């Protein structure tokens, strides 16, 4: 099939998941045109697998100091450009659209009369999973941001719903440095957070941030962004400290790393992710960066591994079959081979 694959590029997790899906779709023999939106092309790295991909502005949220800035988000939308970009893209013979919560491709599918398959964490929210209380406008934003015909939701646990496990790159843990922790806080200024992590001198923090070169500041090492370098530190660390995005927490759970998250204030998905981690007991979600919270996390016992299978391969083969009316059966099939204890949330 000739597939248009849309990826929301505001978070590195979407791109990481797309790398794995891209490989498996190509192995199935499909022709793929990838469209990214939400990030400047200069900020994309390690993108070779995507070939001659497209980048558009799309729709994004403005986050400052760990909080969504509603006013700047509204001013930054540029809806005229958004719909002008949609009208400018021509259907050159696509058979199917896949959207990882990407708003342009989901609307192109409707415009062209093509089926749109949604593969991503956000589509799990169409099912009965752990959720914080939300306002009607928050639910409307989630429903209208990137609507699809077939939502294939991904989550850490099935919660008794027809959803699927996370899409994980091929990762195996290496020898752990018991005092080393990976820090990834893309919505907090590292200059503000540096003194906080320096207040734990018995621990080492590998902090990935927008710096050009590696910088060592006492027990904190600032690293420039690099997918390979990031995965190397992830595989060898004792635990991960991050915001409540889905993909990094998924990789951490898969590798058996302790996870501490602070959701972005006002970001519904991240608040729900924090709730799910707390309910599962597979990580810890906090509301603020207090010394007490972080010290307790650093001193807690290690987590067991919860290994996920090659979900991307499973889904790519399902795409090749061309029928998506077996959601319950397919979901049960892939979860049945995973050693995840039965849990239905309250």
C-alpha angles and dihedrals in degrees: 000000000000105000132189106209117196121197128188102228101189090097127045089222093069091051092047090052091046092054090059094043090047093055093049095045090051090049087055088058099251125146109233132197110188124208121191124192136180102045138073112254091236089065095056117096139175091025102141095116091062094063116198096000127176127232125203133172095242119164123317142169122236112229123189125179093348096309133097111248101217096190095050090044090056092046091048098052099092093192093180090060091044093058092038089057090050092052091048095060115088128208104241095182106304118170099191142011123218118192127192091197091302113149102204097055093043089057093043089057091056091044091052097039093243128142112257120208116198114209114179149084095271091063090063087072090073086073134063101277131137108298136170119229110279138190120245091250091054091054090046091053092051093047095046101037097083110352118192139184097232116031112203102187124199126207143154092253134020094234087202091297134116094258131120138238121262122281105245129186116235100282134163124177120249129206106311127234099218094209098041122101131182116228123196115168106156094172098050125073108247089215088063095045099044097083090048094058091041087062088073099064095168091065133063121224125200100201117193110206142146096282123131097222137019113278125192116207109175107288094354122083115194112211128193115236114280125151094214094044091047094052091047091057092042093055094050102038128101094224147346130243114194148124116284100270115144108233102054091046088050092053090046093052090047091053095043097248125153111249129208117179137180110196119223107260110255094010102125098198094051093047089053091048090054090050092050092050091051093047093048092044089225095119143357128255122198134185099218142015101260122163089231094055095049095042090053090051094048091054099045123107123271121269125240120243118261103194120208123203128234095289093168091059090048093051095043090055090048089052088054091054088060099215124102103178096103100074097137094045095046093047093050090046095058097040092050091072095051125089094229116139118240112266132166112186122234 
